[in-house]
Amino acid sequence: MVLISNLKSDAVQMKIKGGMFFREAFEKILTAKDVTAIRYYYAKTIDGSPTLVLVGVDSLGKDITTAMIAEKSYPCPPYCDESSPLVK
């Protein structure tokens, strides 16, 4: 939680605190042929909000861009667990 605290103490705190991907996105990425890991990329939505993009990675560390790439996350807020210490 230290890394999250570092961001919260930054003078230019982001309005988007995080995001959520459904399990199905991870399962589709991980079940693709040759996937050994998942890599994330920082991205920006059409409205300029920060987001992440997830892609499968092979054993050589190469992105597998011919399979599932998860670009649809659900931002926090509004999709937050308000009781979580990670949000507060």
C-alpha positions as CSV (number, residue, x, y, z in Angstrom):
1,M,0.0,0.0,0.0
2,V,3.1,2.3,0.2
3,L,3.0,2.8,-3.6
4,I,-0.6,3.9,-3.4
5,S,0.2,6.2,-0.5
6,N,3.0,7.8,-2.5
7,L,0.5,8.7,-5.3
8,K,-2.0,10.1,-2.8
9,S,0.7,12.4,-1.3
10,D,1.6,13.7,-4.7
11,A,0.7,17.3,-5.4
12,V,-1.0,16.4,-8.7
13,Q,-3.3,13.5,-7.5
14,M,-5.2,11.8,-10.3
15,K,-9.0,11.9,-10.2
16,I,-9.1,8.2,-11.2
17,K,-7.9,6.2,-8.3
18,G,-7.9,2.8,-10.0
19,G,-9.9,0.5,-12.1
20,M,-11.4,-2.9,-12.3
21,F,-11.1,-5.7,-14.9
22,F,-13.5,-8.6,-14.8
23,R,-12.1,-12.1,-14.3
24,E,-13.1,-13.0,-17.9
25,A,-10.5,-10.6,-19.3
26,F,-7.7,-12.3,-17.4
27,E,-9.0,-15.8,-18.3
28,K,-9.2,-15.0,-22.0
29,I,-5.6,-13.6,-21.9
30,L,-4.2,-16.4,-19.9
31,T,-5.8,-19.2,-21.9
32,A,-4.4,-17.9,-25.2
33,K,-1.7,-20.1,-26.7
34,D,1.9,-19.4,-25.4
35,V,0.9,-16.9,-22.8
36,T,3.1,-17.0,-19.7
37,A,2.4,-13.6,-18.1
38,I,0.3,-10.5,-18.4
39,R,1.8,-7.1,-19.1
40,Y,0.0,-3.8,-18.5
41,Y,0.4,-0.5,-20.4
42,Y,-0.7,2.9,-19.2
43,A,-3.2,4.4,-21.6
44,K,-5.8,7.2,-21.9
45,T,-9.5,6.9,-22.7
46,I,-11.2,9.0,-25.3
47,D,-12.2,11.5,-22.6
48,G,-8.6,11.7,-21.4
49,S,-9.0,9.6,-18.2
50,P,-6.1,7.3,-17.4
51,T,-6.6,3.6,-17.8
52,L,-4.6,0.3,-18.2
53,V,-4.5,-2.0,-21.2
54,L,-3.6,-5.7,-20.5
55,V,-1.9,-8.0,-23.0
56,G,-0.6,-11.6,-22.8
57,V,3.2,-12.1,-22.9
58,D,5.1,-15.2,-24.2
59,S,8.1,-16.9,-22.6
60,L,10.5,-14.6,-24.5
61,G,8.8,-11.5,-23.1
62,K,7.0,-10.6,-26.3
63,D,3.5,-9.1,-26.4
64,I,1.0,-11.5,-28.0
65,T,-1.1,-8.9,-29.8
66,T,-2.9,-11.5,-32.0
67,A,-4.9,-12.7,-29.0
68,M,-7.2,-11.0,-26.5
69,I,-6.1,-7.5,-25.4
70,A,-8.1,-6.1,-22.5
71,E,-8.9,-2.4,-23.0
72,K,-12.2,-2.2,-21.1
73,S,-11.7,-1.4,-17.4
74,Y,-14.2,0.1,-15.0
75,P,-12.8,3.2,-13.4
76,C,-12.8,4.0,-9.7
77,P,-14.7,6.1,-9.1
78,P,-17.5,5.2,-9.6
79,Y,-16.6,1.4,-9.5
80,C,-14.9,1.5,-6.1
81,D,-15.0,-0.4,-2.9
82,E,-15.5,2.7,-0.7
83,S,-14.7,0.7,2.4
84,S,-11.2,-0.4,1.1
85,P,-8.2,1.2,2.7
86,L,-6.8,1.4,-0.8
87,V,-9.5,4.0,-1.8
88,K,-9.4,6.1,1.3
